[in-house]
Amino acid sequence: MQNDEVSPSDPGSRDPLLDPSERGDQAAAVDPTAARLPRRAWPLVVAAGLLAGLAGFAGGEYAAKVFAPSLDLPPGIRGDREKAPAEHFRRLIESEFRTAIASHGTFGALLGLALGAAGGLARRSARAALTSAVIGLPLGAAAGALSASLLVPFYNAHHSAPSPENATEEFFLAMGTHGGIWAAIGGVAGLALGLGLGGRRSALALVGGVLGALLATVLYELGSPVMFPQQKTFQPLGPIPELRLFGHLATALLVAAGALWAATNLSVRRPPPAVSS
């Protein structure tokens, strides 16, 4: 009876993402994760990032409505010139905090779900797609919600009204807040993508996801004041839907592209085994 099993020593059997024509070339490769991905990987992953960005934006807009601050004050302070504005401000801060947690948690969950599924589908493995998506969803939700719950209060504690004197401090405070939240989401989404792709790509894709999120942060901080000069672009959540959509799409697309690029082009080289004489 003919044995159809692939020998473990065959280097081409180590990476399920390789096209058949590429398996022979991998025999001499030191690191099998550095192999080229099939062409279908890029459109799948980018489309997944785009869909996650749009869905995350929609989820954030819904959260903003759910957690909108109530303007109905108790009769005891309704006419008080000091207590009424203070209560309105407290409710506004609480609303923004809850909205940020729900919005970024939803965005992280959807991006982890989408990129995890795309990674598995790229190598035509329904099992890998399902497993990676199931892992990416809760981890992405936790990354987005926890990072927002830590960084938004930090921003509120250190933020002051922008002026020429503190413009630099406010810029880096906003960049640190956005960058910290998006990097946490991007790292988990990249990890989910790497798990879906298989091989040893998980750590590389995680690094790429973080780098993509940081690049999106720079693009957002520099581009949003140009596109929306009258808006408070430094806030953790943009004050208008167009600004929030820009942040979601920039992050989702650059995280997807960065994670896939890293999984394709980066590798941890190991020294070749010593040849005994």
N, C-alpha and C positions, 0 to 999 in steps of 0.2 A: 504493500500500500504506500502511496506517495505521501511524503511528509510535507504539509503545506505551511508549517510554522517557519517564521523568519528567525534566523539565527541571531541571538543577542549580540554577537560580535559584529553584525552588519551595521555600520554607522548610519546607513540610510533609514534604518528602522527606528531610530531614536526620536525622530521629530515628525509627528503626524502632519505638520503643516507644509512639508515640502511637496512640490510637484514631482511626479514620477521622473521627469527628465532631469531633476536637480539632485536626486538621491545619490547618484554616482559621484557627483562632485563633492559630496559631503564627507566622503570617506577619509579625505586628508585633512579635514577641519579639526582644529583643536577643541573648539567649543561648538557643539551642535546648535545652541540657541542663536548663533549668529547667522543662521541660514535665512535666505530670502523668503518672505511670506508670499503666498499666492496673491494674484492681482485682486481677487474678490475681497481681500481683507480691508483695503483702504476705503472703498465705497461703503462697505458694511459698517465699519467703525465710525466713519464720519457721519453717516446717516443716523446712526444710533446716538451720537453726541448731539446732533441737531434736534432730533425728536426729544431727547431728554432735556435739552435747554428750553424748548418751547413748552413742554409739559411742566417743567419745574417753574417756569415763569407763571403759567396758569395757576399752578398750585399756590404760589406765593401771593398772587392777586386775590385768590379766594381766602387765604389766611388773613390778608389785610382787612377784608370785609368782616370776617368772623370776629377778629380781635380789635375792631375799631373802637376807640374810646367813647364811652357814653357821655353825653353832654347834660344829662339830667342830674343835677346836683340835689343833695338833701336840702329841705327848706331851711334848716338852721344856718347854712353857710351860703345859700344861693345869692343873697344880696350883700354879702361881706366882700369888701373891696380887696382884702388881703387873703382871706381863706379861699375864696372862689377861684382866683387865678392860680393859687398854689395847688388846689385840688385838680384843676384842669391839667396843669403841667404834670402832676404825679400820674394821672391817668394816661396822659399821652406817652410818657416814658414807659409805663407798664405795657401799654399797647404795642409800642415799637419793639420792646423786648420779646414779648410773646410772638409777635409777627415774625421777627427775625429768626427765632428758634424754629417755628413751624415752617417758614419759607426755606431756610437753608437745610433743615432736616429733610423736607420733601425733595428738594433739589438733589441732595446727596444720595438719597435712596433711589431716585429715578436714574441718576447718572451711573451709579454702581450697578443697578439692574440692567440698564441698557448696554453698557460696555462689557459687562460680564457675559451677557447673552450674545453680543456681537462677536466676542472672542471665540466662543464655542462654535458659533455658526460659520466663522471664517475657516475652520478646519472640518466643517460638516459633521460635527458631533453634537447631536441633540442632548446627550447626557452631560457633556461638558458645558454646553450653553445653559442648561437648567441649573446645574450645580453652581456655576460661577454667578449666575443671576441671583440665586437664592442667598449666596454669601454676600454679594455686593449690595443687595438691598438693605439689610439691617445694619451692616457696617457703614454704609454711606449715610444712612439716616442718623446713626450715632455720631459720626464724624461731623456732619453739618450742624446738628442740634447742640452737641457739646461744645464745639468751637465757638458757636454763636453765643451760647450761654456764658462763656468765659470772656470773650473779647468785646461783646457789645457793652456790658457794664464797665469794662476797662475804658472803652472809648468815652462813654458818658461821664466817667469820673475825671477824665483828663481833657475833655473837649472844652474849648472856649470859643466865643464868637470870633470868626476869622477877621484878621486885621493885617496891615502890612508888617506889623511887628512880629506876629506869630504865624505868618503864612507857611514858613518852612516846617515848623512843628506840627501844624495842622495837616500838612500834606503827608508827612511821614506817619502821623497817627492814623490817618485814613488808609494809607497804603498798608500799614501793619494790620489794621483791622480786617480790611478786605482780603489782603494776601493770606493772613492766617486762616481765615475761614475757608477760602477757596483752595488753599494748599491742602488742608485736611481732607476736603471733599475730593480733590484731584488725586491725592495719594491713594485713597481707598478705591476710587474708580479705576485708576491705573492698575492696582493690584487685582481687581476683579477681571479686568481685561487680560492681564497676564495669566491668571488662572484658567481663563477660557482658552487662551492660545496654547497653553500647555508647555511642556519642556521646562526650561529654567528661566522663563521670561517674567515671572511674577515680580521679582525685585527690580528688574530693569524697567518694567512698565510702571511700577510704583514711582520710581525716580522720575520717569518721563511725565507722569501725571502731575507730580508736584511742580516740575519745571514749567509745564504748560500752564498751570494755574498761576504761577508767579508772573509769567509773560502776560497772561490775561490781566493781571492786576496792574502791571505797568501800562498796558494799552488802555485800560479803563481810567486810571488816574490821569493820564496825559491826554487821552482823547475826549473823555466826557466833558471837561470844561470847554473844549473847543466846540463840540457839537451842541452842548446845552449851557451856554455861558450864563444864563440867568438862574440856573438851578443850583441847589446845594449838593453838589456831586460828592462831597466828602462824607456824607452821612452813611451809616452802615447799610441802610436800605434807601435807594434813590427815591426822591420825593415824587417822581412822575413815572408812569408805566413805561414810557419809552426808554428811560434811563435804566430801569430795572431789567427790561428785556435785553438791552445792550450788555449788561453785566452777565446775565445768564448765558446768552449765546456766545459771548467771547470766552467765558470760562469753559463751557461745555465743549466747544469746538477745539480750543487749544489744548485742553486736557486730553481729548480723544486723539488728536494728532500727535501730541507730545508723547503720550504713552505708547502709541503704536510705533512711532519713530524710534523710541528708545528700545522697544522690544525687538525692532528690526536691526538697528545699527549699533547698539551698544552691546558689549559682551565682557565678561570677566574671563580673561585669558588665563589658562593654566599652562605651566611649563610642560613641554612634551616629555614623556617618560624617557628615562635614560636607557640608551641602547647598550645592552651588555656585549662586550667584545668576545 
